[in-house]
């Protein structure tokens, strides 16, 4: 039985309701697709070409430019579609969530860079990179589903395991990690878009006269 007076339980319920719009899933999915689309070509480029020699240096700048564009777009999307329906409140992430997010992004970036730098080395370990990525994503989704009571995260965890096993069976090598990330990106973006569609149809704008330019207070 849930204790309504428990601050942590109240926070979980609020975050579960706050995530109904699907924007977080859609954003993470697009980010995964960007990782795959930007770093995977470096795995295919011949070492003797100009791009093959310099792509590992240039690709992080491509990703940074896309990330800046995403941040600016997200601010406009929240102001135009989310805040008028939910109110101008955003949750300040707990310290544990911040560290988990930072660690996840660091691991993803390290895997992406390794796929470019080490594509011709570690032959004995490269075959399992896709499976390792699938296991990592599955653990994250399972944790999120259990912690925040989001059952649909379980099928995302199952999908990541399936993609990881598929890359292992196909012998995708180090690039398998990028294929897993790309596949999960498509799944997350699709799921987030469907949830966003339901959100816009279900919730009406709170107040048409409320200013969209105000900075949302933090709870």
Secondary structure as GFF3:
##gff-version 3
##sequence-region A 1 219
A	DSSP	alpha_helix	7	18	.	.	.	ID=ss1
A	DSSP	three_ten_helix	19	21	.	.	.	ID=ss2
A	DSSP	alpha_helix	23	44	.	.	.	ID=ss3
A	DSSP	alpha_helix	50	77	.	.	.	ID=ss4
A	DSSP	pi_helix	78	82	.	.	.	ID=ss5
A	DSSP	alpha_helix	83	86	.	.	.	ID=ss6
A	DSSP	beta_strand	89	90	.	.	.	ID=ss7
A	DSSP	alpha_helix	95	117	.	.	.	ID=ss8
A	DSSP	alpha_helix	123	126	.	.	.	ID=ss9
A	DSSP	alpha_helix	129	148	.	.	.	ID=ss10
A	DSSP	alpha_helix	152	170	.	.	.	ID=ss11
A	DSSP	alpha_helix	175	202	.	.	.	ID=ss12
A	DSSP	beta_strand	217	218	.	.	.	ID=ss13
###
